[in-house]
């Protein structure tokens, strides 16, 4: 038996097992779920790889091949016989690798959504500042009056909705509001992406109109010191929800030869980290908005400083989190050695 014929005959089975063993994050969840559906396959595949390891050793095959098979055997035994204990590792892996990398992988859709959202917000704000009465074309007078009251330091409902009295109530209110916006923006992708575009544009225009109107009322210091704390999380999450919706809509229209159902299922796996991550960011935004943003007794400069730091933190997170080359380089080197020996 030659090494090449051995590899050609058995490599497909190794790759199937390796996909399960090396899966991480959400891929790991899907892989383990598939393993549970076909529970008898994994022990059998593990026994076969163990036999392949003995064959490779007895025939004196390449050490890189023996190392790979030994690694598959050890990791497979750990999965099969290892202890089942609670671990924060999957959560930390999702937060610090999977989620930010998923956003960066689809950076074009993220950039497009950001341009639409912030472009419309800034344009609408400038129009409302230049033409104050234009705000009443975008929202009814009672809604504009509520905004004035909310950001007016002399008003008893200062920085609080009228029906809210405690921080805990504010948290529940903002959670409901934020999650509703995020879900509608994402689910709109099922309408070929048009729904996501509508909700993204609507929120951008409304925020721009609200900002322009508050600036015209002379309450800009109150407004910006309030929104700067939670906006990095809330606005980014809305954009990511729209990004996920656009990806869903794109796969609905362009199936690449698959059935629409299969294309949507594949898109669902792609956008799952995005929608879960954006939901978590909306929860963080609600916490900050309820327990920090409304603290008007804290000095203006402190709130602006903290908000600026949070903006920088979110930016650094999405640019640098999850960047790791060590593992990928080792994998590439091992594959290169295997290819040379073939």
Secondary structure, DSSP 8 states (H G I E B T S, - for coil): --HHHHHHHHHHHHHHHHHHHH--HHHHHHHHHHHHHTHHHHHHHHHHHHHHHHHHHHTT--HHHHHHHHHHHHHHHHHHHS-----SHHHHHIIIIIHHHHHHHTHHHHHHHHHHHHHHHHHHHHHHHHSGGGHHHHS-HHHHHHHHHHT-TTSTTTTS-TT--SHHHHHHHHHHHHHHHHHHHHHGGGTTTHHHHHHHHHHHHHHHHHHHHHHHHT-HHHHHHHHHHHHHHHHHHHHHHHHHHHHHHHHHH--TTS-HHHHHHHHHHHHHHHHHHHHHHHHHHHHHIIIIIT-TTS-HHHHHHHHHHHHHHHHHHHHHTT---HHHHHHHHHHHHHHHH-
